[in-house]
């Protein structure tokens, strides 16, 4: 008897959601490495292109392996539709392009990943889109930024790299009152710990490169939302501009989803311990972790997140001290990625947020002493020893 996947528990959705077996009955999802598809007749091709018959046409439009990944992630997120893209940045870019046109206005939280800031500050204005940045934690600032031509809001929550958390529901209310749509980058929280659509967001984006893959193998991205916005804003855009996710990467990400819940929860258990250790060290000036009660937005976190995640940020007071810490690490890698099985640490001011003008970095509190660390799956004792030794040398 067939079951409704929407009634499944989260763990079952991650393992079996979207599964579409071929007549061979394979247990592991099939990998369809094909550019195009054949038809029984010219009339069959005509019906397929007209949308009268279901089926695939061309890999840029859709692929059976990619559709399994999209269906599984949509089931996990609670979205009507998911569309996969070649990278997280292609997902962010497309999510905005689908909602905006020349003459429109976008309001965005000031704390953004460096490449996101570049798109908003350098790229979108070339095509006649105006952008206003606000303190994402200040609801009045969102309200005051609205103009008659405001069409979209963008926020990262938690934000990269200092883990600022935005009240998604409150910002969604402001956006909807203005006739705008809210896009939330949910990569740090993951779909395990936060559901932006349930909180009122219209569109959610992911870099699947991070926790969804989680093992340093492939790039990928995703855009998720309700059927109306996904059709109206993104169907033709993604179909014709071609930021398609490769079938091989889709297959890798499908396998990553199977263990996502296990990995994220284990990483978070260790991150909680390390965050307390880091915060207690005499060399550390400040610590940001979404699982600590001293986080500035702890009340918001308690309302909309079910876990603190695996990313910690801490201030060692100077770039020299931050670099001494990084260079002293023996287990944790110096790397700008996050969400990996391997623990990684980076100096945001000279890596992920290097392209952001210093004045803008200072506005979000990113001084040169900050380190961002993504906690992996290594033994908690080994990581504690490695981090403690590096802090002593900072």
VENPEZI-V127339 format. One record per pair of residues at least 24 apart in sequence whose ideal C-beta (glycine too) atoms are under 8 Angstrom apart, sorted by the first residue. I is the first residue (numbers start at 0). J is the second residue. D is the distance in Angstrom with one decimal. If there is no record, write none. Layout:
# VENPEZI-V127339
I;J;D
I;J;D
This chain:
# VENPEZI-V127339
4;74;5.6
5;74;7.1
7;74;7.9
9;75;7.0
9;191;7.6
9;260;6.2
10;260;5.8
12;71;7.0
12;74;4.8
12;75;5.4
13;71;7.2
13;75;6.3
13;256;5.1
13;257;5.9
13;258;7.9
13;259;5.8
13;260;5.8
14;257;5.2
16;70;6.4
16;71;3.9
16;74;4.1
16;75;6.7
16;256;7.9
17;66;7.3
17;67;4.4
17;68;7.0
17;69;7.2
17;70;3.1
17;71;3.8
17;73;7.9
17;74;6.5
17;253;7.9
18;67;6.6
18;71;7.9
19;63;6.5
19;66;7.4
19;67;5.7
27;254;7.8
28;64;6.6
28;67;5.5
28;250;6.3
28;253;5.3
28;254;7.9
29;63;6.9
29;64;6.7
30;64;5.5
30;246;6.1
30;247;6.5
30;250;4.6
31;62;5.7
31;63;4.7
31;64;4.9
31;246;5.4
32;246;5.6
32;247;6.7
33;58;6.7
33;62;7.5
33;246;7.6
34;58;5.1
58;243;6.2
58;246;6.9
59;238;7.1
59;241;5.1
59;243;4.8
60;238;5.4
62;243;7.9
62;246;4.9
62;249;6.9
64;246;4.4
64;249;4.7
64;250;5.2
64;253;7.3
65;243;7.6
65;244;5.6
65;246;6.0
65;249;4.1
67;249;7.4
67;253;5.9
68;244;7.5
68;249;4.4
68;250;7.8
68;252;5.3
68;253;4.9
68;256;7.5
69;221;7.4
71;253;6.5
71;256;5.6
72;190;7.5
72;205;7.8
72;207;7.9
72;211;7.5
72;221;5.7
72;223;6.9
72;256;6.8
73;223;6.0
75;190;5.1
75;256;7.2
76;190;5.0
76;194;6.9
76;196;6.5
76;203;6.3
76;223;5.0
77;194;5.9
77;196;5.7
77;197;6.1
78;196;5.9
78;203;7.0
78;223;3.9
78;224;5.9
78;225;7.2
79;224;7.1
79;225;5.0
79;226;4.1
79;229;6.7
80;223;6.9
80;224;6.6
80;225;7.4
80;226;5.6
80;229;3.9
80;230;7.6
81;221;5.6
81;222;7.2
81;223;4.6
82;221;7.0
82;222;5.0
82;223;7.7
82;229;6.6
82;233;5.8
82;237;5.5
83;207;7.5
83;219;6.5
83;220;7.0
83;221;5.4
83;243;7.8
83;244;4.0
83;249;6.3
83;252;7.8
84;219;7.3
84;220;4.0
84;221;6.7
84;222;6.7
84;237;7.2
84;242;4.6
84;243;7.4
84;244;5.8
85;218;6.4
85;219;7.1
85;220;6.7
85;242;5.1
85;243;6.4
85;244;5.4
85;245;7.2
85;248;7.7
86;206;7.0
86;208;6.7
86;218;4.5
86;219;6.7
86;220;5.1
86;242;7.8
87;186;6.7
87;204;7.3
87;205;6.5
87;206;2.3
87;207;6.8
87;208;5.6
87;209;7.3
87;218;7.5
87;219;7.5
87;220;4.3
88;114;5.3
88;115;7.7
88;118;7.7
88;206;7.4
88;220;7.1
89;220;5.4
89;242;4.1
90;204;4.6
90;205;6.6
90;206;7.1
90;220;3.2
90;221;5.8
90;222;5.1
90;242;7.9
91;115;5.7
91;118;6.8
91;184;6.6
91;204;5.4
91;220;7.6
92;118;5.8
92;122;7.9
92;242;7.8
93;222;6.3
93;233;6.7
93;236;6.1
93;237;6.2
93;240;7.4
93;242;5.9
94;182;5.1
94;202;5.5
94;204;5.0
94;222;5.1
94;233;7.7
95;119;7.9
95;123;6.9
95;151;6.5
95;153;6.8
95;182;6.9
96;236;6.3
97;232;3.5
97;233;4.6
97;236;4.9
98;150;5.9
98;151;4.5
98;180;5.7
98;182;7.3
98;202;7.7
98;232;5.5
99;123;7.1
99;128;5.1
99;150;5.7
99;151;5.8
100;127;7.7
100;128;7.7
101;126;5.8
101;127;3.2
101;128;6.9
102;127;5.7
102;128;8.0
102;148;6.2
103;127;7.8
103;128;5.5
103;129;7.4
103;148;5.6
103;149;7.7
103;150;4.4
103;151;7.4
104;128;7.4
104;129;4.6
104;130;7.6
104;131;7.0
104;146;4.9
104;148;4.6
104;149;4.5
104;150;6.6
105;129;7.1
105;130;5.0
105;131;7.4
105;149;7.4
105;150;7.1
105;151;5.0
105;152;7.4
105;153;6.4
106;130;7.8
106;131;5.1
106;132;8.0
106;133;6.2
106;141;6.4
106;144;4.6
106;145;6.9
106;149;6.1
106;151;7.6
106;152;5.1
106;153;7.5
106;179;7.6
107;131;7.4
107;132;5.7
107;133;7.4
107;152;7.1
107;153;4.2
107;154;7.0
108;132;7.4
108;133;6.5
108;134;7.7
108;135;3.0
108;153;6.9
108;154;4.3
108;155;6.3
108;156;7.6
108;158;6.4
108;163;7.6
108;165;6.1
109;133;6.3
109;134;6.1
109;135;6.6
109;359;7.5
109;362;6.0
109;363;5.6
110;135;6.3
110;155;6.6
110;158;3.7
110;159;7.3
110;161;6.6
110;163;4.8
110;363;4.4
111;153;7.7
111;155;5.7
111;158;6.9
111;159;7.1
112;155;6.8
112;159;4.5
112;184;7.7
112;351;6.5
112;352;7.6
113;351;5.3
113;352;4.6
113;353;6.5
113;354;4.7
113;355;5.4
114;354;7.5
115;153;7.7
115;155;7.3
115;184;7.4
116;352;7.9
116;354;7.1
116;355;5.3
116;359;7.2
117;354;5.6
119;153;7.5
135;163;6.3
135;165;4.3
135;170;7.4
136;163;6.3
136;164;7.5
136;165;6.2
136;166;7.6
136;295;7.5
136;296;6.2
136;299;7.9
138;166;6.8
138;169;5.0
138;170;6.9
138;173;6.6
141;170;5.6
141;173;4.6
141;174;7.8
142;173;5.4
145;173;7.1
145;177;4.5
145;179;7.6
149;177;5.2
149;178;7.6
149;179;5.0
150;178;7.6
150;179;5.3
150;180;7.2
151;179;5.5
151;180;5.4
151;181;7.6
151;182;6.3
152;179;5.7
152;180;7.3
152;181;4.6
152;182;6.9
153;181;7.9
153;182;4.9
153;184;7.5
154;181;7.2
154;182;7.5
154;183;5.7
154;184;7.2
155;183;7.7
155;184;4.3
155;186;7.7
155;187;7.3
156;183;6.3
156;184;7.6
156;185;7.4
156;187;7.8
156;188;7.1
156;193;7.7
156;195;7.8
157;187;4.3
157;188;6.1
157;289;5.6
157;308;6.9
157;310;7.4
158;187;7.7
158;363;7.7
159;186;8.0
159;187;6.8
159;347;7.9
159;351;6.8
159;352;7.9
159;371;7.7
160;312;5.7
160;347;4.2
160;351;6.3
160;352;6.5
160;365;6.8
160;369;6.8
160;371;4.2
161;287;5.4
161;312;5.1
161;363;6.5
161;364;5.8
161;365;6.3
161;369;6.8
161;371;8.0
162;187;7.1
162;287;4.5
162;288;6.9
162;289;5.7
162;294;7.4
162;310;6.5
162;312;5.6
163;295;7.8
163;296;7.0
163;363;7.3
164;289;6.5
164;294;7.3
164;296;4.0
164;299;5.2
164;300;5.4
164;304;7.5
165;296;7.8
165;299;7.4
166;296;7.8
166;299;4.9
166;302;7.5
166;303;7.4
167;195;5.5
167;198;4.2
167;199;6.3
167;200;5.8
167;303;6.0
168;198;4.7
168;199;4.7
168;303;7.2
171;198;6.7
171;199;3.1
171;200;5.7
171;201;7.6
172;199;6.8
174;201;7.7
175;199;7.6
180;228;6.7
186;210;7.5
186;338;7.5
187;308;5.7
187;310;5.7
187;337;7.8
188;289;7.9
188;304;5.8
188;308;5.9
189;259;7.2
189;263;5.4
189;308;6.9
189;338;7.6
190;259;7.9
191;259;6.5
191;260;5.6
191;263;4.7
191;264;7.2
191;305;7.8
191;306;6.9
192;263;7.3
192;267;7.8
192;304;5.1
192;305;5.1
192;306;4.0
192;307;7.7
192;308;6.0
193;303;6.1
193;304;4.9
193;305;7.4
196;223;7.2
196;224;7.0
196;225;7.7
198;303;5.6
201;225;7.2
201;228;5.7
202;228;6.3
202;232;7.9
207;252;5.2
207;255;7.8
208;336;7.3
208;338;7.9
209;336;7.2
209;337;5.6
209;338;3.3
209;339;7.7
210;259;6.4
210;262;7.1
210;263;5.8
210;309;7.8
210;338;3.6
211;252;5.6
211;255;5.2
211;256;6.3
211;259;6.2
211;338;7.8
212;251;6.4
212;252;5.8
212;255;4.7
212;338;7.9
213;255;5.3
213;258;7.4
213;259;6.8
213;262;5.4
213;338;5.7
213;339;6.2
213;340;5.9
214;255;6.8
214;339;6.7
214;340;5.2
215;336;6.9
215;339;5.1
215;340;7.4
215;341;6.8
216;251;5.5
217;247;7.5
217;248;4.2
217;251;4.8
217;252;6.8
218;248;6.7
219;244;5.4
219;248;5.2
219;249;7.5
219;252;5.1
220;244;7.4
262;340;6.8
262;376;6.5
263;306;7.5
263;308;7.5
263;309;6.7
264;306;7.1
265;376;6.0
266;309;3.7
266;374;5.1
266;375;6.3
266;376;6.3
267;306;5.2
267;307;5.9
267;308;6.0
267;309;5.5
267;374;7.8
268;379;7.5
269;309;7.7
269;374;5.2
269;377;7.9
269;379;4.5
269;382;6.3
270;307;6.6
270;308;6.9
270;309;4.7
270;310;7.3
270;311;6.0
270;374;4.1
271;307;6.4
272;379;5.7
272;383;6.8
273;311;6.3
273;372;7.6
273;374;6.0
273;379;7.7
273;382;6.2
273;383;6.5
273;386;6.0
274;307;7.7
274;311;5.0
276;383;5.9
276;386;6.7
276;387;6.5
277;311;6.4
277;313;5.1
277;386;6.7
277;390;7.0
278;313;7.5
280;387;7.5
280;390;4.7
282;315;6.0
282;316;7.7
282;320;7.0
282;390;5.4
282;391;7.5
282;393;4.8
283;313;5.2
283;314;6.9
283;315;6.4
283;390;6.9
284;313;7.9
284;314;4.3
284;315;6.7
284;316;5.0
284;368;6.6
285;313;6.7
285;314;4.4
286;311;7.0
286;312;7.4
286;313;4.6
286;314;7.7
287;311;7.2
287;312;4.3
287;313;7.0
288;312;7.5
309;337;7.8
309;338;7.0
309;373;5.9
309;374;4.4
309;375;7.7
310;337;6.0
310;371;6.6
310;372;7.0
310;373;5.4
310;374;7.4
311;371;7.5
311;372;4.9
311;374;6.8
312;369;5.9
312;370;7.0
312;371;5.0
312;372;7.5
313;369;7.1
313;370;5.7
313;372;7.6
314;366;6.8
314;368;4.6
314;369;5.1
314;370;7.9
315;368;4.7
315;369;7.7
315;370;6.4
315;390;8.0
315;393;5.0
316;368;4.4
317;367;6.2
317;368;5.0
318;346;7.2
318;348;6.9
318;349;7.5
318;367;3.8
318;368;6.6
320;368;6.1
320;393;4.6
321;346;5.2
321;367;6.9
321;368;5.4
321;369;6.9
321;370;5.1
321;393;7.3
322;346;6.6
323;389;8.0
323;392;5.6
323;393;5.0
324;370;6.1
324;389;4.8
324;390;6.3
324;392;7.0
324;393;4.1
325;370;6.9
325;389;7.5
327;388;6.4
327;389;3.9
327;392;4.2
327;393;7.4
328;385;5.9
328;386;7.6
328;389;5.0
329;385;5.5
329;388;7.5
330;377;6.3
330;381;5.8
330;382;6.6
330;385;4.2
331;372;7.0
331;375;8.0
331;382;6.9
331;385;5.7
331;386;7.0
331;389;7.8
336;373;7.3
337;371;7.5
337;373;3.6
338;373;6.1
339;373;6.5
339;375;5.9
340;375;5.3
340;376;4.7
341;375;4.7
341;376;7.7
341;377;7.4
342;372;7.0
342;373;6.5
342;374;5.5
342;375;3.8
342;377;5.8
342;382;6.0
343;372;7.1
343;373;4.8
343;375;7.2
344;370;5.7
344;371;6.9
344;372;4.2
344;373;7.4
345;370;7.2
345;371;5.5
345;372;8.0
346;370;6.2
347;371;5.4
